[in-house]
Amino acid sequence: MRWFLAQVATIAEKDLRLEFRSRERLLTMVTFAALVAVIFSFALDPTVRARSILGAMLWVTVLFAGTLGLGRSFAVEREQETLTGVLLAPVNRGALYLGKFLANLVILLLVELVIFPVYALFFQASFAGSYLGLTAVVVLATIGFIALGTLFSAMTAHTRLGDTLLPILLLPLMIPVVIFAAGATQRLLVGRPIEEIAASLRMLLAFDLIYLAVCTTLFQYVVDE
């Protein structure tokens, strides 16, 4: 187990070090998300009515910005043709998946730290008093999204239409997660107590456990093909 966790940490650290050195994905995702927020702010009057769908707008933005970043998850291995070498090394396939998963998770959470304040500014919304509940929703929903996204990113990394196939495969399966995440976020934004989103949090946790278990198992078959 210690060796397995060490492999996970090494892979995640390598990906994060490369990302923080270039900041390519981070800057692209943040810029895209900010532009979407600007478009929404011009298209919708930032009134009470617009704020009534703020939860949905937030998670749609996260979904598309995250998909954009996931498309580059295996970019280094693809461009430098090093994935075969990694697979030939004594690296557990599950550790490879979880390392990639953790790196992608950290990157998207950092992007969300920017996205949510930007939307709060544009739509005059306040997260005061809902930080704990909002943090739980964001973390749980992001885990489910990244769990699926990392697997599908590996599946499409070496295909000619990978950038097109990734959202086609990923987005339909994310609909349940987005429904629960957007609904819970909206309740928190209007000042509802955290107890009202307990059922949504349980559902998000269930999706996370299922997605992580299934994707970790399937990953070895995906990369060995």
PyRosetta script that sets phi, psi and omega in degrees:
from pyrosetta import init, pose_from_sequence

init()
pose = pose_from_sequence("MRWFLAQVATIAEKDLRLEFRSRERLLTMVTFAALVAVIFSFALDPTVRARSILGAMLWVTVLFAGTLGLGRSFAVEREQETLTGVLLAPVNRGALYLGKFLANLVILLLVELVIFPVYALFFQASFAGSYLGLTAVVVLATIGFIALGTLFSAMTAHTRLGDTLLPILLLPLMIPVVIFAAGATQRLLVGRPIEEIAASLRMLLAFDLIYLAVCTTLFQYVVDE")
pose.set_psi(1, -40.6)
pose.set_omega(1, -179.9)
pose.set_phi(2, -63.0)
pose.set_psi(2, -40.6)
pose.set_omega(2, 178.9)
pose.set_phi(3, -65.1)
pose.set_psi(3, -40.0)
pose.set_omega(3, 178.8)
pose.set_phi(4, -61.9)
pose.set_psi(4, -48.1)
pose.set_omega(4, -179.9)
pose.set_phi(5, -64.7)
pose.set_psi(5, -34.6)
pose.set_omega(5, 177.6)
pose.set_phi(6, -64.7)
pose.set_psi(6, -38.9)
pose.set_omega(6, 177.4)
pose.set_phi(7, -65.2)
pose.set_psi(7, -43.1)
pose.set_omega(7, 178.1)
pose.set_phi(8, -58.8)
pose.set_psi(8, -47.6)
pose.set_omega(8, -178.5)
pose.set_phi(9, -63.9)
pose.set_psi(9, -39.6)
pose.set_omega(9, -179.3)
pose.set_phi(10, -64.3)
pose.set_psi(10, -44.6)
pose.set_omega(10, -179.4)
pose.set_phi(11, -66.1)
pose.set_psi(11, -44.3)
pose.set_omega(11, 179.1)
pose.set_phi(12, -63.3)
pose.set_psi(12, -42.9)
pose.set_omega(12, -180.0)
pose.set_phi(13, -63.2)
pose.set_psi(13, -40.5)
pose.set_omega(13, 179.6)
pose.set_phi(14, -62.4)
pose.set_psi(14, -46.8)
pose.set_omega(14, -179.6)
pose.set_phi(15, -64.6)
pose.set_psi(15, -41.2)
pose.set_omega(15, -179.4)
pose.set_phi(16, -69.0)
pose.set_psi(16, -37.3)
pose.set_omega(16, 178.2)
pose.set_phi(17, -63.3)
pose.set_psi(17, -43.2)
pose.set_omega(17, 178.3)
pose.set_phi(18, -63.9)
pose.set_psi(18, -39.7)
pose.set_omega(18, -179.0)
pose.set_phi(19, -68.7)
pose.set_psi(19, -44.3)
pose.set_omega(19, -178.8)
pose.set_phi(20, -69.9)
pose.set_psi(20, -21.2)
pose.set_omega(20, 176.9)
pose.set_phi(21, -75.8)
pose.set_psi(21, -43.1)
pose.set_omega(21, -177.5)
pose.set_phi(22, -95.6)
pose.set_psi(22, -31.2)
pose.set_omega(22, -176.6)
pose.set_phi(23, 56.8)
pose.set_psi(23, 23.2)
pose.set_omega(23, -176.0)
pose.set_phi(24, -64.1)
pose.set_psi(24, -52.7)
pose.set_omega(24, -178.1)
pose.set_phi(25, -68.8)
pose.set_psi(25, -43.1)
pose.set_omega(25, -178.5)
pose.set_phi(26, -58.0)
pose.set_psi(26, -48.9)
pose.set_omega(26, -178.3)
pose.set_phi(27, -65.3)
pose.set_psi(27, -40.2)
pose.set_omega(27, 179.3)
pose.set_phi(28, -63.7)
pose.set_psi(28, -46.2)
pose.set_omega(28, -177.8)
pose.set_phi(29, -67.2)
pose.set_psi(29, -43.4)
pose.set_omega(29, -180.0)
pose.set_phi(30, -65.0)
pose.set_psi(30, -43.3)
pose.set_omega(30, 179.3)
pose.set_phi(31, -62.2)
pose.set_psi(31, -45.2)
pose.set_omega(31, 179.2)
pose.set_phi(32, -60.8)
pose.set_psi(32, -47.8)
pose.set_omega(32, -178.3)
pose.set_phi(33, -62.6)
pose.set_psi(33, -40.5)
pose.set_omega(33, 179.1)
pose.set_phi(34, -64.7)
pose.set_psi(34, -39.7)
pose.set_omega(34, 178.4)
pose.set_phi(35, -64.6)
pose.set_psi(35, -40.5)
pose.set_omega(35, 177.3)
pose.set_phi(36, -62.6)
pose.set_psi(36, -42.1)
pose.set_omega(36, 178.4)
pose.set_phi(37, -61.8)
pose.set_psi(37, -40.7)
pose.set_omega(37, 178.2)
pose.set_phi(38, -63.6)
pose.set_psi(38, -43.6)
pose.set_omega(38, 179.3)
pose.set_phi(39, -61.2)
pose.set_psi(39, -46.0)
pose.set_omega(39, 178.2)
pose.set_phi(40, -61.3)
pose.set_psi(40, -39.8)
pose.set_omega(40, -177.5)
pose.set_phi(41, -66.4)
pose.set_psi(41, -32.1)
pose.set_omega(41, 176.8)
pose.set_phi(42, -80.3)
pose.set_psi(42, -35.9)
pose.set_omega(42, -177.0)
pose.set_phi(43, -75.0)
pose.set_psi(43, -29.1)
pose.set_omega(43, -177.2)
pose.set_phi(44, -120.5)
pose.set_psi(44, 135.2)
pose.set_omega(44, 175.7)
pose.set_phi(45, -69.5)
pose.set_psi(45, 124.5)
pose.set_omega(45, -176.3)
pose.set_phi(46, -71.7)
pose.set_psi(46, 63.6)
pose.set_omega(46, -179.6)
pose.set_phi(47, -106.8)
pose.set_psi(47, -174.0)
pose.set_omega(47, 177.9)
pose.set_phi(48, -59.2)
pose.set_psi(48, -37.5)
pose.set_omega(48, -179.1)
pose.set_phi(49, -64.7)
pose.set_psi(49, -42.7)
pose.set_omega(49, 178.5)
pose.set_phi(50, -64.9)
pose.set_psi(50, -39.5)
pose.set_omega(50, -179.5)
pose.set_phi(51, -67.3)
pose.set_psi(51, -18.2)
pose.set_omega(51, 179.7)
pose.set_phi(52, -70.7)
pose.set_psi(52, -16.2)
pose.set_omega(52, 176.6)
pose.set_phi(53, -117.4)
pose.set_psi(53, 18.4)
pose.set_omega(53, -177.3)
pose.set_phi(54, -63.5)
pose.set_psi(54, -37.5)
pose.set_omega(54, 179.2)
pose.set_phi(55, -59.7)
pose.set_psi(55, -43.3)
pose.set_omega(55, 178.7)
pose.set_phi(56, -65.8)
pose.set_psi(56, -42.7)
pose.set_omega(56, 179.5)
pose.set_phi(57, -62.2)
pose.set_psi(57, -40.9)
pose.set_omega(57, 179.2)
pose.set_phi(58, -59.3)
pose.set_psi(58, -47.8)
pose.set_omega(58, -174.6)
pose.set_phi(59, -77.1)
pose.set_psi(59, -27.9)
pose.set_omega(59, 171.9)
pose.set_phi(60, -64.7)
pose.set_psi(60, -41.5)
pose.set_omega(60, 178.1)
pose.set_phi(61, -64.2)
pose.set_psi(61, -44.8)
pose.set_omega(61, 177.9)
pose.set_phi(62, -59.8)
pose.set_psi(62, -42.0)
pose.set_omega(62, -177.7)
pose.set_phi(63, -61.2)
pose.set_psi(63, -48.0)
pose.set_omega(63, -177.5)
pose.set_phi(64, -73.8)
pose.set_psi(64, -39.6)
pose.set_omega(64, 176.9)
pose.set_phi(65, -64.9)
pose.set_psi(65, -40.3)
pose.set_omega(65, 178.4)
pose.set_phi(66, -65.8)
pose.set_psi(66, -40.4)
pose.set_omega(66, 177.5)
pose.set_phi(67, -62.8)
pose.set_psi(67, -38.7)
pose.set_omega(67, 177.1)
pose.set_phi(68, -60.6)
pose.set_psi(68, -42.8)
pose.set_omega(68, 179.3)
pose.set_phi(69, -72.0)
pose.set_psi(69, -38.0)
pose.set_omega(69, -179.7)
pose.set_phi(70, -63.9)
pose.set_psi(70, -28.1)
pose.set_omega(70, 177.7)
pose.set_phi(71, -61.6)
pose.set_psi(71, -20.2)
pose.set_omega(71, 179.2)
pose.set_phi(72, -103.2)
pose.set_psi(72, 8.7)
pose.set_omega(72, -175.2)
pose.set_phi(73, -61.2)
pose.set_psi(73, -39.9)
pose.set_omega(73, 179.5)
pose.set_phi(74, -108.9)
pose.set_psi(74, 23.9)
pose.set_omega(74, -175.4)
pose.set_phi(75, -64.8)
pose.set_psi(75, -42.9)
pose.set_omega(75, -178.6)
pose.set_phi(76, -62.8)
pose.set_psi(76, -46.1)
pose.set_omega(76, 179.8)
pose.set_phi(77, -63.7)
pose.set_psi(77, -36.6)
pose.set_omega(77, -179.7)
pose.set_phi(78, -71.1)
pose.set_psi(78, -47.3)
pose.set_omega(78, -175.2)
pose.set_phi(79, -70.2)
pose.set_psi(79, -36.0)
pose.set_omega(79, -179.8)
pose.set_phi(80, -96.4)
pose.set_psi(80, -0.6)
pose.set_omega(80, 178.2)
pose.set_phi(81, 53.7)
pose.set_psi(81, 48.0)
pose.set_omega(81, -177.7)
pose.set_phi(82, -105.9)
pose.set_psi(82, -4.8)
pose.set_omega(82, -177.1)
pose.set_phi(83, -63.0)
pose.set_psi(83, -38.0)
pose.set_omega(83, 178.6)
pose.set_phi(84, -60.8)
pose.set_psi(84, -41.7)
pose.set_omega(84, 178.2)
pose.set_phi(85, -63.2)
pose.set_psi(85, -40.4)
pose.set_omega(85, 178.2)
pose.set_phi(86, -63.5)
pose.set_psi(86, -40.8)
pose.set_omega(86, -178.7)
pose.set_phi(87, -70.2)
pose.set_psi(87, -27.9)
pose.set_omega(87, 177.6)
pose.set_phi(88, -77.1)
pose.set_psi(88, -20.8)
pose.set_omega(88, 178.0)
pose.set_phi(89, -73.9)
pose.set_psi(89, 159.3)
pose.set_omega(89, -179.4)
pose.set_phi(90, -75.4)
pose.set_psi(90, 64.0)
pose.set_omega(90, -179.4)
pose.set_phi(91, -112.8)
pose.set_psi(91, 125.4)
pose.set_omega(91, 177.3)
pose.set_phi(92, -62.5)
pose.set_psi(92, 133.2)
pose.set_omega(92, -177.6)
pose.set_phi(93, -62.5)
pose.set_psi(93, -37.2)
pose.set_omega(93, 177.2)
pose.set_phi(94, -64.6)
pose.set_psi(94, -38.1)
pose.set_omega(94, 177.5)
pose.set_phi(95, -66.1)
pose.set_psi(95, -38.2)
pose.set_omega(95, 177.6)
pose.set_phi(96, -62.3)
pose.set_psi(96, -45.3)
pose.set_omega(96, 178.8)
pose.set_phi(97, -62.6)
pose.set_psi(97, -48.2)
pose.set_omega(97, -176.5)
pose.set_phi(98, -67.4)
pose.set_psi(98, -33.0)
pose.set_omega(98, 175.8)
pose.set_phi(99, -64.4)
pose.set_psi(99, -45.8)
pose.set_omega(99, 176.3)
pose.set_phi(100, -63.0)
pose.set_psi(100, -41.6)
pose.set_omega(100, 179.1)
pose.set_phi(101, -59.0)
pose.set_psi(101, -47.2)
pose.set_omega(101, -178.6)
pose.set_phi(102, -63.9)
pose.set_psi(102, -42.0)
pose.set_omega(102, 179.0)
pose.set_phi(103, -62.8)
pose.set_psi(103, -46.1)
pose.set_omega(103, 178.5)
pose.set_phi(104, -63.0)
pose.set_psi(104, -37.2)
pose.set_omega(104, -179.7)
pose.set_phi(105, -64.0)
pose.set_psi(105, -46.6)
pose.set_omega(105, 180.0)
pose.set_phi(106, -61.3)
pose.set_psi(106, -43.3)
pose.set_omega(106, -178.4)
pose.set_phi(107, -62.2)
pose.set_psi(107, -46.1)
pose.set_omega(107, -178.2)
pose.set_phi(108, -69.5)
pose.set_psi(108, -36.3)
pose.set_omega(108, 177.1)
pose.set_phi(109, -62.7)
pose.set_psi(109, -37.8)
pose.set_omega(109, 176.5)
pose.set_phi(110, -64.2)
pose.set_psi(110, -40.3)
pose.set_omega(110, 177.5)
pose.set_phi(111, -63.7)
pose.set_psi(111, -40.7)
pose.set_omega(111, 179.9)
pose.set_phi(112, -65.2)
pose.set_psi(112, -29.3)
pose.set_omega(112, 175.5)
pose.set_phi(113, -62.1)
pose.set_psi(113, -24.2)
pose.set_omega(113, 176.9)
pose.set_phi(114, -91.3)
pose.set_psi(114, -42.3)
pose.set_omega(114, -174.5)
pose.set_phi(115, -60.6)
pose.set_psi(115, -47.9)
pose.set_omega(115, -173.5)
pose.set_phi(116, -64.5)
pose.set_psi(116, -45.8)
pose.set_omega(116, 175.5)
pose.set_phi(117, -62.5)
pose.set_psi(117, -34.6)
pose.set_omega(117, 178.8)
pose.set_phi(118, -62.6)
pose.set_psi(118, -46.1)
pose.set_omega(118, 178.1)
pose.set_phi(119, -65.2)
pose.set_psi(119, -39.0)
pose.set_omega(119, 178.2)
pose.set_phi(120, -60.9)
pose.set_psi(120, -38.1)
pose.set_omega(120, 179.1)
pose.set_phi(121, -68.6)
pose.set_psi(121, -48.4)
pose.set_omega(121, -176.2)
pose.set_phi(122, -67.3)
pose.set_psi(122, -35.3)
pose.set_omega(122, -174.6)
pose.set_phi(123, -108.5)
pose.set_psi(123, 14.5)
pose.set_omega(123, 174.4)
pose.set_phi(124, 52.0)
pose.set_psi(124, 42.7)
pose.set_omega(124, 179.2)
pose.set_phi(125, -100.7)
pose.set_psi(125, 160.2)
pose.set_omega(125, -179.9)
pose.set_phi(126, -130.3)
pose.set_psi(126, 135.0)
pose.set_omega(126, 176.3)
pose.set_phi(127, -99.8)
pose.set_psi(127, 6.3)
pose.set_omega(127, -178.0)
pose.set_phi(128, -58.9)
pose.set_psi(128, 133.1)
pose.set_omega(128, 179.4)
pose.set_phi(129, 84.0)
pose.set_psi(129, -4.3)
pose.set_omega(129, -178.4)
pose.set_phi(130, -124.8)
pose.set_psi(130, 17.6)
pose.set_omega(130, -175.0)
pose.set_phi(131, -61.8)
pose.set_psi(131, -43.2)
pose.set_omega(131, -178.1)
pose.set_phi(132, -64.3)
pose.set_psi(132, -50.0)
pose.set_omega(132, 179.7)
pose.set_phi(133, -64.2)
pose.set_psi(133, -41.8)
pose.set_omega(133, -179.5)
pose.set_phi(134, -65.3)
pose.set_psi(134, -39.6)
pose.set_omega(134, 177.6)
pose.set_phi(135, -61.3)
pose.set_psi(135, -42.9)
pose.set_omega(135, 179.2)
pose.set_phi(136, -62.5)
pose.set_psi(136, -44.2)
pose.set_omega(136, 179.4)
pose.set_phi(137, -62.9)
pose.set_psi(137, -47.8)
pose.set_omega(137, -177.4)
pose.set_phi(138, -61.4)
pose.set_psi(138, -47.6)
pose.set_omega(138, -177.5)
pose.set_phi(139, -64.7)
pose.set_psi(139, -47.2)
pose.set_omega(139, -177.6)
pose.set_phi(140, -65.4)
pose.set_psi(140, -43.9)
pose.set_omega(140, 180.0)
pose.set_phi(141, -66.8)
pose.set_psi(141, -38.0)
pose.set_omega(141, -179.3)
pose.set_phi(142, -68.7)
pose.set_psi(142, -36.7)
pose.set_omega(142, 177.2)
pose.set_phi(143, -60.1)
pose.set_psi(143, -47.4)
pose.set_omega(143, 179.2)
pose.set_phi(144, -61.9)
pose.set_psi(144, -41.8)
pose.set_omega(144, 179.6)
pose.set_phi(145, -63.4)
pose.set_psi(145, -47.1)
pose.set_omega(145, -178.0)
pose.set_phi(146, -70.3)
pose.set_psi(146, -33.4)
pose.set_omega(146, 178.2)
pose.set_phi(147, -58.9)
pose.set_psi(147, -49.2)
pose.set_omega(147, 177.8)
pose.set_phi(148, -69.9)
pose.set_psi(148, -43.3)
pose.set_omega(148, -175.5)
pose.set_phi(149, -62.6)
pose.set_psi(149, -37.3)
pose.set_omega(149, 179.5)
pose.set_phi(150, -65.3)
pose.set_psi(150, -40.9)
pose.set_omega(150, 177.9)
pose.set_phi(151, -64.2)
pose.set_psi(151, -49.1)
pose.set_omega(151, -177.9)
pose.set_phi(152, -68.8)
pose.set_psi(152, -29.7)
pose.set_omega(152, 175.2)
pose.set_phi(153, -63.9)
pose.set_psi(153, -40.2)
pose.set_omega(153, 176.6)
pose.set_phi(154, -66.6)
pose.set_psi(154, -38.4)
pose.set_omega(154, -179.3)
pose.set_phi(155, -63.9)
pose.set_psi(155, -37.4)
pose.set_omega(155, -173.2)
pose.set_phi(156, -99.8)
pose.set_psi(156, -1.4)
pose.set_omega(156, -172.9)
pose.set_phi(157, -60.4)
pose.set_psi(157, -37.1)
pose.set_omega(157, -174.4)
pose.set_phi(158, -109.3)
pose.set_psi(158, 21.8)
pose.set_omega(158, 175.5)
pose.set_phi(159, -102.8)
pose.set_psi(159, 152.1)
pose.set_omega(159, -176.2)
pose.set_phi(160, -65.9)
pose.set_psi(160, -31.5)
pose.set_omega(160, -178.9)
pose.set_phi(161, -107.2)
pose.set_psi(161, 32.2)
pose.set_omega(161, -175.2)
pose.set_phi(162, -56.7)
pose.set_psi(162, -44.1)
pose.set_omega(162, -178.7)
pose.set_phi(163, -65.3)
pose.set_psi(163, -26.7)
pose.set_omega(163, 177.8)
pose.set_phi(164, -84.5)
pose.set_psi(164, -39.8)
pose.set_omega(164, -176.8)
pose.set_phi(165, -69.8)
pose.set_psi(165, -34.6)
pose.set_omega(165, -175.5)
pose.set_phi(166, -56.1)
pose.set_psi(166, -55.2)
pose.set_omega(166, 178.7)
pose.set_phi(167, -64.7)
pose.set_psi(167, -32.0)
pose.set_omega(167, 179.4)
pose.set_phi(168, -63.9)
pose.set_psi(168, -39.7)
pose.set_omega(168, 179.5)
pose.set_phi(169, -77.7)
pose.set_psi(169, -39.8)
pose.set_omega(169, -170.2)
pose.set_phi(170, -81.2)
pose.set_psi(170, -47.0)
pose.set_omega(170, -170.0)
pose.set_phi(171, -61.4)
pose.set_psi(171, -42.1)
pose.set_omega(171, 179.2)
pose.set_phi(172, -60.5)
pose.set_psi(172, -37.2)
pose.set_omega(172, -179.1)
pose.set_phi(173, -75.1)
pose.set_psi(173, -14.6)
pose.set_omega(173, 179.4)
pose.set_phi(174, -89.2)
pose.set_psi(174, -6.3)
pose.set_omega(174, -177.1)
pose.set_phi(175, -56.5)
pose.set_psi(175, -47.5)
pose.set_omega(175, 179.7)
pose.set_phi(176, -60.8)
pose.set_psi(176, -41.4)
pose.set_omega(176, -179.7)
pose.set_phi(177, -63.4)
pose.set_psi(177, -44.1)
pose.set_omega(177, -179.2)
pose.set_phi(178, -64.8)
pose.set_psi(178, -38.8)
pose.set_omega(178, 179.6)
pose.set_phi(179, -60.0)
pose.set_psi(179, -49.1)
pose.set_omega(179, -179.2)
pose.set_phi(180, -69.5)
pose.set_psi(180, -39.8)
pose.set_omega(180, -179.0)
pose.set_phi(181, -67.0)
pose.set_psi(181, -44.9)
pose.set_omega(181, -179.4)
pose.set_phi(182, -66.0)
pose.set_psi(182, -41.5)
pose.set_omega(182, 179.0)
pose.set_phi(183, -63.5)
pose.set_psi(183, -44.3)
pose.set_omega(183, 179.5)
pose.set_phi(184, -66.1)
pose.set_psi(184, -41.4)
pose.set_omega(184, 178.9)
pose.set_phi(185, -61.8)
pose.set_psi(185, -42.8)
pose.set_omega(185, -179.0)
pose.set_phi(186, -64.3)
pose.set_psi(186, -39.7)
pose.set_omega(186, 178.5)
pose.set_phi(187, -62.7)
pose.set_psi(187, -41.1)
pose.set_omega(187, 179.3)
pose.set_phi(188, -66.6)
pose.set_psi(188, -36.5)
pose.set_omega(188, -178.5)
pose.set_phi(189, -66.4)
pose.set_psi(189, -27.5)
pose.set_omega(189, 179.4)
pose.set_phi(190, -95.4)
pose.set_psi(190, 10.7)
pose.set_omega(190, 172.5)
pose.set_phi(191, 88.0)
pose.set_psi(191, 15.9)
pose.set_omega(191, 178.6)
pose.set_phi(192, -73.7)
pose.set_psi(192, 149.4)
pose.set_omega(192, -179.2)
pose.set_phi(193, -69.0)
pose.set_psi(193, 156.1)
pose.set_omega(193, -176.6)
pose.set_phi(194, -62.9)
pose.set_psi(194, -25.4)
pose.set_omega(194, 179.7)
pose.set_phi(195, -60.4)
pose.set_psi(195, -28.1)
pose.set_omega(195, -178.1)
pose.set_phi(196, -72.7)
pose.set_psi(196, -16.6)
pose.set_omega(196, 179.8)
pose.set_phi(197, -106.5)
pose.set_psi(197, 10.6)
pose.set_omega(197, -178.2)
pose.set_phi(198, -59.2)
pose.set_psi(198, -41.6)
pose.set_omega(198, 179.9)
pose.set_phi(199, -64.3)
pose.set_psi(199, -40.5)
pose.set_omega(199, 178.3)
pose.set_phi(200, -64.3)
pose.set_psi(200, -40.1)
pose.set_omega(200, 178.6)
pose.set_phi(201, -64.0)
pose.set_psi(201, -39.9)
pose.set_omega(201, 178.0)
pose.set_phi(202, -64.7)
pose.set_psi(202, -40.9)
pose.set_omega(202, 178.2)
pose.set_phi(203, -65.3)
pose.set_psi(203, -42.3)
pose.set_omega(203, 178.1)
pose.set_phi(204, -63.0)
pose.set_psi(204, -40.6)
pose.set_omega(204, 177.7)
pose.set_phi(205, -63.5)
pose.set_psi(205, -40.8)
pose.set_omega(205, 178.3)
pose.set_phi(206, -62.7)
pose.set_psi(206, -44.3)
pose.set_omega(206, 176.7)
pose.set_phi(207, -60.9)
pose.set_psi(207, -40.8)
pose.set_omega(207, 180.0)
pose.set_phi(208, -60.0)
pose.set_psi(208, -48.1)
pose.set_omega(208, -177.8)
pose.set_phi(209, -63.8)
pose.set_psi(209, -42.1)
pose.set_omega(209, 179.3)
pose.set_phi(210, -65.7)
pose.set_psi(210, -49.1)
pose.set_omega(210, -178.0)
pose.set_phi(211, -62.3)
pose.set_psi(211, -43.4)
pose.set_omega(211, -179.2)
pose.set_phi(212, -64.8)
pose.set_psi(212, -43.8)
pose.set_omega(212, -179.3)
pose.set_phi(213, -64.4)
pose.set_psi(213, -47.3)
pose.set_omega(213, -177.9)
pose.set_phi(214, -67.6)
pose.set_psi(214, -45.3)
pose.set_omega(214, -176.0)
pose.set_phi(215, -68.7)
pose.set_psi(215, -37.3)
pose.set_omega(215, 177.0)
pose.set_phi(216, -63.0)
pose.set_psi(216, -39.0)
pose.set_omega(216, 179.1)
pose.set_phi(217, -69.6)
pose.set_psi(217, -43.3)
pose.set_omega(217, -176.3)
pose.set_phi(218, -75.1)
pose.set_psi(218, -23.3)
pose.set_omega(218, -173.7)
pose.set_phi(219, -58.7)
pose.set_psi(219, -40.1)
pose.set_omega(219, -177.9)
pose.set_phi(220, -63.7)
pose.set_psi(220, -33.7)
pose.set_omega(220, 178.0)
pose.set_phi(221, -74.3)
pose.set_psi(221, -33.7)
pose.set_omega(221, 180.0)
pose.set_phi(222, -65.9)
pose.set_psi(222, -49.0)
pose.set_omega(222, -175.0)
pose.set_phi(223, -76.9)
pose.set_psi(223, -21.2)
pose.set_omega(223, 179.9)
pose.set_phi(224, -83.4)
pose.set_psi(224, -11.5)
pose.set_omega(224, -179.9)
pose.set_phi(225, -75.0)
pose.dump_pdb("model.pdb")
